[in-house]
């Protein structure tokens, strides 16, 4: 194991269990051992499928709509 990977694992040990599990899933996926890196909730999956459908239908916000959102959150 490289020094850098040892540092990463040492740091990961101090994180909460759920974060350690996320890191483990990413490492295993990177190594080709685990294909399920991201698990969506049913609500997230529905949102994703809706957004994908909008993209396929070329339903994008126009410039005015995007500027309105930016204006709302600019200070």
C-alpha positions as CSV (number, residue, x, y, z in Angstrom):
1,X,0.0,0.0,0.0
2,X,1.4,3.4,-0.9
3,X,1.9,6.1,1.8
4,X,-0.8,8.3,0.3
5,X,-3.4,5.5,0.4
6,X,-2.4,4.7,4.0
7,X,-2.9,8.4,4.8
8,X,-6.4,8.3,3.2
9,X,-7.4,5.2,5.1
10,X,-6.1,6.6,8.4
11,X,-8.2,9.7,7.8
12,X,-11.2,7.7,6.7
13,X,-11.1,5.8,10.1
14,X,-12.1,9.0,11.9
15,X,-15.2,9.5,9.8
16,X,-18.7,8.3,10.6
17,X,-19.6,4.8,9.6
18,X,-21.9,5.9,6.7
19,X,-19.0,7.9,5.2
20,X,-16.6,5.0,5.6
21,X,-19.1,2.8,3.7
22,X,-19.3,5.4,0.9
23,X,-15.5,5.5,0.6
24,X,-15.4,1.7,0.6
25,X,-17.9,1.6,-2.2
26,X,-16.0,4.1,-4.3
27,X,-12.7,2.2,-3.8
28,X,-14.3,-1.1,-4.6
29,X,-15.9,0.3,-7.7
30,X,-12.6,1.8,-8.8
31,X,-11.0,-1.5,-8.4
32,X,-13.7,-3.2,-10.4
33,X,-15.2,-5.1,-7.4
34,X,-18.4,-3.2,-6.9
35,X,-20.6,-1.7,-9.6
36,X,-23.2,-0.1,-7.2
37,X,-21.4,3.2,-6.4
38,X,-24.5,5.4,-6.2
39,X,-27.8,4.2,-4.8
40,X,-30.7,6.6,-5.4
41,X,-33.8,6.9,-3.2
42,X,-37.1,6.3,-5.0
43,X,-37.6,10.1,-5.0
44,X,-34.2,10.8,-6.4
45,X,-34.6,8.2,-9.1
46,X,-38.0,9.7,-10.1
47,X,-36.4,13.1,-10.3
48,X,-33.5,11.8,-12.4
49,X,-35.9,10.0,-14.8
50,X,-38.0,13.2,-15.1
51,X,-34.9,15.3,-15.8
52,X,-33.6,12.8,-18.3
53,X,-37.0,12.9,-20.2
54,X,-36.8,16.7,-20.2
55,X,-33.4,16.5,-21.7
56,X,-34.4,14.0,-24.4
57,X,-37.3,16.3,-25.3
58,X,-34.9,19.3,-25.4
59,X,-37.0,21.0,-22.6
60,X,-34.4,23.4,-21.3
61,X,-34.8,26.7,-19.4
62,X,-34.3,29.7,-21.6
63,X,-31.8,32.5,-20.8
64,X,-34.4,34.7,-19.1
65,X,-35.5,31.9,-16.7
66,X,-31.8,31.2,-15.8
67,X,-31.1,34.8,-15.2
68,X,-34.2,35.1,-13.0
69,X,-32.9,32.3,-10.8
70,X,-29.4,33.9,-10.6
71,X,-30.9,37.3,-9.8
72,X,-32.9,35.8,-7.0
73,X,-29.8,34.4,-5.2
74,X,-27.3,37.2,-6.0
75,X,-26.7,39.6,-3.1
